[in-house]
Structure formats: C-alpha cells, structure tokens
Amino acid sequence: MPFVPHTPDDLKTMLDVIGVRTMEDLFADIPAAMRPKSFDLPEGVSEMEVCSHLESLAAKNRTDLVSFLGAGFYDHHIPKAIEGLISRGEFYTAYTPYQPESSQGTLQAIFEFQTAVCRLTDMDASNASVYDGGSAIFEAMMMAVRATKRSKLVICEAVSPIYRTMLASYTSNLNLAFVTVPHVDGMTDIEALKSAIDEDCAAVVVQNPNFFGNMSDFTDLFAHAHAKKALGIVSVYPVMQSVLKTPGEMGADIAVAEGQSLGQPLSFGGPYLGMMACTEKLIRQMPGRIVGRTEDVDGKEGYVLTLQAREQHIRRAKATSNICSNQALCALRALMHLCLLGPEGLIRTAELSMERAHYLADRLTAIPGVSLLNDAPFGNEVAVRLPISAFEAVDKLVERGYVAGFPLGRYYKDMDNVLLMACTEKHTFEQVGILAEMLGGIL
Amino acid sequence: MKTVFAQSVPGRSACLPPMPEERAESFIPKNLLRARKPALPEMSELDVVRHFSRLSRLNYGVDSNFYPLGSCTMKYNPKFTEHVAALPGFASLHPLLPQIKSAGLYTQGALEVMYEAERLLCEITGMHAFTLHPMAGAHGELTGAMLIAAYHKDKGNKKTKVICPDSAHGTNPASAALAGYEVVNIDSKDGMLDPAALEAVLDDEVAALMMTCPNTLGLFEKHLPQIVEKLRKVDALLYYDGANLNAIMGKMRVGDVGFDVVHLNLHKTFATPHGGGGPGAGPVGVSERLEPYLPISRVDKLRDGRFYLNYDYPKSIGFMAPFYGNFGVVLKAYAYILRLGGEGLRRVSEYAVLNANYLRKRLEEHMHIPYNRICMHEFVASACDQQAACGVRALDIAKALLDKGYHAPTIYFPLIVKECMMYEPTETESKETLDAFVDDLIEILETAKRDPVELQQAPVKTPVRRLDETKAARAMILIDPA
C-alpha cells in the first residue's frame, strides 16, 4: 500500500485497541444515504508508470522555443546551488512556524528575506510574502484604504493588465472606486495621475518599469499624493530594481513586486510570490506573516512570528487580510537567489538583459516600417510597433521556433500592431539577430 | 546564528554572471538610477550552502520528525512528485505561451494536466466543476465566497450575511468579510453544529453557511441533512472548508450531500509539501448552479481532443490568479492522485481515521478528551486536568514534546475547548511511531505530576528556548540592522 505502512497485523491490533471490529465501523457516523453516489477513479499505478505518464505529458509541451515573452515573468538563470538547498526536507516539509523553538530555520530565513526586500526597495518593513504580484497590489491597496479611510484608487493603465483584471475581480464586492488613468504611447502619464488624485483618493498605483518596459521617476507624483493625504504604491521588477531609483528614494509608502524573477522557474504561472514592503507607520496594516527578532529565556537571540493580532486566526472577520500562509518556500528561493548573486550579480543580470534588449531595439528599428512605441528610457523589455498585426507576426515566427513577444492588442485597444519583447541574460546576441532577420523577412 | 547580512564580506561572490560590456548608465538617465548599490549579502557559494544547510537543521519537517498537527494534515510527501514538477517540459513553460493564438498547440501537455486534475477532483468530491486558480486554502475560501456573492447577485437575492460556526478556522470569517458579507457566529452544541442555533439566526438575508466536516474537533457533523434542508428554504448556499477532506475520501462526497462550494487544500489532502508555509494550492469545486460564475480562464476540450483556454464565460467572477493557479503544486497533487487511484485514496482516509482513533484510545486514560467517541482523522484532547492539578498547560506539554523530537499538536484551537491540543497523526505514520509518541507523552504527563516546573521550563533541547513574544511585538525588529 503506497504511503500507508500498516501490516494486516497492525490493523487487527489497532482495531482491537479502539474496540471496533472492522475499519468500516469507524465510519458509522456517515449514514448510508450520505455515501458516495460514485467514486469512479482510475486504479492506482506504480511510481514508474506515473512518472512515465507525466514525462510523456511534459514532452507534449515545447521547450525548444527561443522566446522573447516577458510581460512581468522572465526566464533568468537560476543558480544551480538553489536546487539542492531548497529540497532539504527540513525546509520543504515543514509547516508554518507556529512552534518557533523548532522552526528557527524557516523563521530566520523569512527574517533575512524581509531584510533583503527592504534593502532592495529602500523601505522599512516587509512581510513573509503573499501569493503573487497581483495579490500583493490588492493587499497594498487594502492597506491604503484602511490607513486613509478612503475608498478611491487611482491606477495607471500602464500597470500590468494581468494584475488590473485581478484587482477588478477582487474588489467587486467591496465599495471601492477605481479611476484608471490612460497611458500615453506606453508611457505613464504623471500629470494626469496627479490631476486624478483628490480628497477621496486612498492611493495612487503605478509600476516601474511599467508594463511597456519604460521607467519613470515618481518622486513628484508621490509628493503630490501625500499633499492630498493619499498614499503612493509602486509595483517593481526585482531584477531591474537593482539599478533603478528605489521606491524608498521616491517616497513611496508601499512597494510590491512579483518575485518570480528571483530564482523561481516559470512553471506555467505558479507558484510565484508577491513581495511587499512599506514604511514604518504602515507596519500594522501589513497582511500575512511577519517575523521579528527577540530573545529566549536565556537571553539567546531567536525569531518569532510577530504582530499576530493583525491576522485571521486572532481577529477573524476583522483581520487585515484573510491570508493565512504565504509562499514561504518561494521566498526562501528568492533569498538564496539574492545571496548567490549578491548585489553585483543582480546588477549584472539587469545590465546583461538590458544590453540584449537594446541591441534588439537597434536591429528592429533598422527595419523599414518598424519603430519603438515611444522614446522613453527602457530596460530589458520594449514595445515595438510593426507595419502588420503583431498577432500575425508572432504566429508566423512561432512555426519557425521563435516566440517573438507578446502582442499587446490582447489587452490594449488600438495596439494590434504592437509587440512587447523581453530579453534576459540567457538570450544570445545571435538569437536576437536571427529574430530581427526573421521579422524583417516577413514584413 | 549569524544572518547572511552579518556574514557578508565586500568583494565576495558566488554565482556572478559575466561582466556586461556596458553598464546601466549607458541605457538609463542618471535621474532614474538608484543612488547606492543594494546592500545585499556578498558571500561565497560555500558560505551560502553552509548557511542554509545549517538553517535547515534548526527546523522540524515531516521528513525529520512526526508532525501530528491538527487541521493541517502533515502527511509524508512522496518524492517522485518533485521529479515530475521539475521536468523541463513543465518547469520552463512560460504562462503566456498558450495565450498566443497558435501556441496553445505547444502547451497541450500542461493543459491536459489541468483538465484531468479538475475531472479527478470533481469525481473525488462529487462536485460539478472545478477551478484550479486559488493559490492557497484561504484564497480558495475567498474565491468560494465571491462565487456565492455572484450567484446571489445574479438571482437578485438581497443577501448580507454569512454564518460561521465557533469551531471554524479563522480564515472562514475573514474570507466572507472580504466578499462583502457580515459574519454571524453560532455556538456549537455537543461539539456539533446546532440546528436550533442555526434556526435562530437563519433568515432571508443569509447568503451561506461555511462548514468544516468533519469539523475541527474531528467529529462528523451528524445534523448535516437537516442543515442542508434549512438552508435550501432561504436559498442560502452551503460552503465546505476542505481542510479535513483527508478523513472522508471514498466515504462521502460533499457534492452528493448538498454542498454548493468546496475548497480543497492540495498541500494537505494530496501530499504536496507545505514548504514552511506555502506554496500550497486551494482549488474550488462547485455545484451545477454555480458553474457559470467560475473564474476565467477555464481549460476546455475541443471535439478533436485538443485542449484550449476558454475565456468566454460572461458570468464569470473574473481573474483570481495571474494565470492558472499554482500549476507546479497542482501537478504534484495530480501525480499523487494517479499513483494512489480510487482505492488508494479511500485507504488514505481509512488509515488516517484508524490512526487518529488508535491515538485517542491510547491517550484517553492520560488526558481529558472532551468528545471521547469514534472520531474522524483528528481529535481534541484538553490539558485542563493537568492545569487544575499541577498548573501545567497545553503550551507546556507542547514544548516538552519538542524536546522529545516531535512537532507539537495544534494548541488553543478550536477556541471552544479549554487548554486544547488537536492531534492529527495522518495515515502515513506507523503503529510504532504512534506508540513511541504516546509513551513519550505519558512520560511528559508523569513529569507534570512530579515536577511541573520542569515542564514549564521546556523546551531545553531545541536550538532556542521559549521566546519572548511580547518583546518581539514591542521592539519590532523586523529587519536586520547589521
């Protein structure tokens, strides 16, 4: 019996101790009328068979494509040391650290993760992570709503549409109003965002680099929000954050990020992790688990889950969030990733990715009829306007093993000809060149 | 232990990429760049490996220690599923690939996993349809509460309240509140949901009742049929918190007995590792009348056998996840279900219940068991006798268990039993492990009589001893000042 160790003798002895005759006696509480109408599942198979079945399913997915897809989710190199470390059973098969004395490994790792997030973003405090980058924005908005007791949110259209669709769903039963401020050719319209902030506004939400790959300085915007007693929330990309002006330097109140680019495989959309950091005065509004340093009865340093009065298991219906656990193992991966790369490694990762994206932009703009969506600064991702439909271009090249990028028409009207293209340090200049030539050939 | 920041030495590195030909300043104007390098750890690869290896040894996991943590189903996590999730055909797949018109062709294997996993979960629970999007149990509850809200809104029902029993997990009321509902608590009677108490608060404005069955005391809710009937009268829905599904697989299907919504915890029932608190997965199943509201996208099958992502569900509550849920976790659960098959899953519940009852019987002479009858997969004992006799509390017993090399059971939950300790041994533990555990627990209880102070001092063998939580909350050292 897979994963059940009992022998027939064990079963008999145990039933005797319990004082029942058969296994079925243990389920006497469930009346006949409530028994399954069917339970028609396949028969169990050996480990060998299940592995080979799943290997054949995995083989039905193409992994040999040269892909320039990004849109917030990037294929960066993952240091090989992570795999061995992350699979240590003491981390992998542990529960939420409710018993701190026997969970110091998880607790110290979360504390170090919180510290790393704060140092990357220049913020004061962080939590143990939430589900993903989208739920992190939602939780940040809710923090702002509670802190300001206001219900209007001003959000830039250049914030990832993948996340904005989530936010619309999450808030459908809450009395919140959204004002979406249009982008201008892919650029964040700071003046329009400023004008949208009024006395009812809880927070302004922006992204850096934005969905189109362009970066801005939001210092003025956040100062303007503060003047109106609203908060500033910025969603960032951790790899690029190693070189970009930080949320802290810009005066943001809450910084959030999708942490996938820090050591997580793409894994078809999850598990990922949402990172959150905030200023000191918002700590008590933070959702989820937070670890703090303290001492034990002998004065020895140790770590515990702290400020738990915010949480659902204490506060129930009045909790700051319904989140219970987080993405601890993903956060641990992210921490290991940051330790193995170090500051210089993370910066080089950003720069190598940028080098390739800028080479790509140069090669593409040399093709007649192809232009960049705007001339604002960009990092490792760029929006390119084609003379034909971007969907059509992608379709033609996919057949030749290249995924040219993400057609923006999927989320933005009047952008059917625009392609969003991302590079990481894993792309070679040769691949970029081939893509440019292929694209030139079909236009 | 020194943190990575305290160990950092400027100039050290582990996995440094090659030097770029151009630095950031060449691409980005100075006013958009950060003033200083981020102060992240600078370590050699061996430093990093050693640090995390040492950290791991300060932890109890199921791989190293018995973990009878009630409500959490800390069963053994089979290793073959890790191999499956790491296959490049799954792990390296970009989630946007199937959203490019023709590239759905290139992710057929992944789409098939999702489609088949949904079908298996439907059959296990007797539900009509499933979404795999929720990324944790609590996230599943939120999704379920939103489905309930969508149903009532669509029917034009004026609903304002969700009922939660006092034995519910804290996430239930918190999730209902996020879906815009006021939460009404009702008291249990004899460890069960009390139909009379339900009747007293039930009116036309009740949207749903959230239940855990077996409940957090490990008891089967005997009044279920009556409860279903009462709710139907006011068009209120019944929500099933799947935390305790490990007790009833193949014995009862929630869809057959009148539940409209269920969330499962794949990291509990279907053996995916907890990872120190995530990632998990909380798929949600619904009855036929709620299907139109399920989140999008949904994986559907064409007549030619191909799978595709379908967004064309006009009544959908929309997007709960950026893509398709925690795919890597779903994959492991799918592999586990295939490995066990129907018979294997039924056996899981049988042996989980057998182990819990065996533990209960062996403990009953030594600890007070408030509802001492046949339980399901877990049961609750109380240290109230020990507290009265010698001032030893559930907390002290839990800490003494850590010294003996066990993870402690869940303590002080559910809130309705004083000094409670909730034991869930799971099916993967052997009789020898249970016997050794009981013997050690009995020894602890003997010590309590002889020398209560010794227990109040526990633990003494763990990496740290009892920690000052008050100080942690007051000092608020949440990041390393190093």
Interface residues (C-beta under 8 A of the other chain):
Chain A: M1 P2 F3 V4 P5 H6 D10 L11 T13 M14 L15 V17 I18 G19 V20 M23 D25 L26 F27 A28 D29 I30 A33 M34 R35 P36 K37 S38 F39 D40 L41 P42 E43 G44 V45 S46 E47 V50 C51 H53 L54 E55 S56 L57 A58 A59 K60 N61 R62 T63 L65 S67 L69 A71 G72 F73 D75 H77 P79 A81 E83 G84 L85 S87 R88 G89 E90 F91 Y92 T93 A94 Y95 T96 P97 Y98 Q99 P100 E101 S102 S103 Q104 G105 T106 Q108 A109 F111 E112 Q114 T115 A116 C118 R119 L120 D122 D124 A125 S126 A128 S129 Y131 D132 G133 G134 S135 I162 Y163 T165 M166 A168 S169 Y170 S172 N173 L174 M215 S216 D217 Q241 S242 V243 L244 K245 T246 E249 E258 P265 L266 S267 F268 G269 G270 P271 Y272 L273 I283 R289 I290 V291 G292 R293 T294 E295 D296 V297 D298 K300 E301 G302 Y303 V304 T306 L307 E311 Q312 H313 I314 R315 R316 A317 K318 A319 S321 N322 I323 C324 S325 N326 Q327 A328 L329 C330 L332 L335 M336 L338 C339 L340 L341 G342 P343 E344 G345 L346 I347 R348 T349 A350 E351 L352 M354 E355 H358 P377 F378 G379 F391 V394 D395 V398 E399 V403 F406 P407 R410 E425
Chain B: M1 T3 V4 F5 R12 S13 A14 C15 L16 P17 P18 M19 P20 E21 E22 R23 A24 F27 I28 P29 N31 L32 L33 R34 A35 K37 P38 A39 L40 P41 E42 M43 E45 V48 V49 H51 F52 S53 L55 S56 R57 L58 N59 Y60 G61 V62 D63 S64 N65 Y67 L69 C72 M74 K75 Y76 N77 P78 F80 E82 H83 V84 A85 A86 L87 P88 G89 F90 A91 S92 L93 H94 P95 L96 L97 Q99 I100 K101 S102 A103 Y106 T107 Q108 G109 A110 E112 V113 L120 E123 I124 G126 M135 A136 G137 A138 H139 E141 L142 M146 A149 H169 G170 T171 P173 A174 S175 A176 A177 L178 A179 G180 Y181 V183 L219 F220 K222 L224 P225 I248 G250 K251 M252 R253 D256 V257 A271 P273 H274 G275 G276 G277 G278 P279 G280 A281 P295 I317 G318 F319 M320 A321 P322 F323 Y324 G325 N326 F327 G328 V329 L331 A335 I337 L338 R339 L340 G341 G342 E343 G344 L345 R346 R347 V348 E350 Y351 V353 L354 N355 N357 Y358 K361 R362 I374 M376 A398 K399 L402 H407 A408 T410 F413 E427 T428 E429 S430 K431 Q457 P459 T462 P463 V464 R465 R466 L467 D468 E469 K471 A472 A473 A475 M476 I477 L478 I479 D480
